[in-house]
Amino acid sequence: MKNDVVIFNNGELELEVSVSENRENVWLSQQQMSELFHVDRTRISRHISNIYKDGELDKTSICAETAHMGNLGIQNYTKKLYNLDMILAVGYRVKSPKWNRI
């Protein structure tokens, strides 16, 4: 998955966002969603699990894994990124007061 990175800034938060090459989709990690919605990452994880369990979204079409090298260049890590459909579904479930201003 080749993505460009753009900066989202709403005056309160500055976040690096992965954008698909054709600019048709955005991708965030669980940590980025927790920053966006101002909730703990474990809450984001729980909502994602429930969205899958409820069959609301299909994991294969909304989740992508990217590989990156650790700080010391020794170990590869994978990071799960979720597309806009998941970001919106999580935002709806989070019910954060910040959600309305995004």
C-alpha positions in Angstrom: 0.0 0.0 0.0 1.6 3.2 -1.2 0.3 6.3 0.6 1.1 10.0 0.7 1.1 11.7 4.1 -0.9 14.9 4.7 -1.2 17.0 7.8 -4.7 17.3 9.4 -4.9 20.4 11.6 -8.2 21.7 13.0 -6.6 24.3 15.4 -6.6 21.9 18.3 -4.9 18.8 16.8 -2.2 18.3 14.3 -2.1 14.7 12.9 -0.2 13.1 10.1 -2.7 11.2 8.0 -2.0 8.6 5.3 -3.8 9.3 2.1 -4.1 6.7 -0.7 -2.2 7.4 -3.8 -5.3 8.2 -5.8 -6.6 10.4 -2.9 -9.8 8.3 -2.6 -9.2 7.2 1.0 -7.5 8.2 4.2 -5.9 5.8 6.7 -5.4 6.1 10.5 -3.9 3.8 13.1 -5.8 3.1 16.4 -3.4 5.5 18.1 -4.2 8.3 15.6 -7.9 7.6 16.1 -7.5 7.9 19.8 -5.8 11.3 19.4 -8.5 12.4 16.9 -11.4 11.5 19.1 -9.6 12.3 22.5 -10.2 8.8 24.0 -7.9 6.0 25.1 -6.6 3.7 22.4 -8.1 0.6 24.2 -11.5 2.2 23.7 -10.8 2.5 20.0 -9.7 -1.1 19.9 -12.8 -2.3 21.7 -15.1 -0.4 19.2 -13.2 -1.9 16.2 -13.6 -5.4 17.6 -17.4 -4.8 18.1 -17.7 -3.4 14.6 -16.2 -6.6 13.2 -18.3 -8.8 15.5 -21.5 -7.0 14.5 -20.6 -7.5 10.9 -20.9 -3.8 10.3 -17.7 -3.7 8.2 -15.5 -6.3 6.5 -12.0 -6.5 7.9 -10.4 -7.3 4.5 -11.7 -4.1 2.8 -11.1 -1.6 5.6 -7.8 -2.7 7.3 -4.3 -2.7 5.8 -1.0 -3.5 7.4 2.1 -1.6 6.8 5.7 -2.6 7.7 8.2 -0.2 9.1 11.6 -0.4 10.7 12.1 0.2 14.4 14.1 3.1 15.8 17.4 1.2 15.8 16.8 -0.3 12.4 17.0 -3.8 13.9 13.4 -5.1 13.9 10.5 -4.7 11.5 7.1 -3.8 12.9 3.7 -3.9 11.3 1.1 -1.3 11.9 -2.6 -1.7 11.2 -4.2 1.2 9.4 -8.0 1.7 9.0 -9.8 3.5 6.2 -12.4 6.2 6.3 -15.3 3.8 6.7 -13.8 2.5 10.0 -12.8 5.9 11.2 -16.4 7.1 10.7 -17.9 4.0 12.3 -15.6 4.3 15.3 -16.3 8.1 15.6 -20.1 7.4 15.7 -19.6 4.8 18.5 -17.1 6.9 20.5 -19.6 9.8 21.0 -16.8 12.2 21.8 -17.7 15.9 22.2 -14.8 16.6 19.9 -16.4 14.4 17.1 -18.8 17.2 16.1 -15.9 19.6 15.4 -13.7 17.4 13.2 
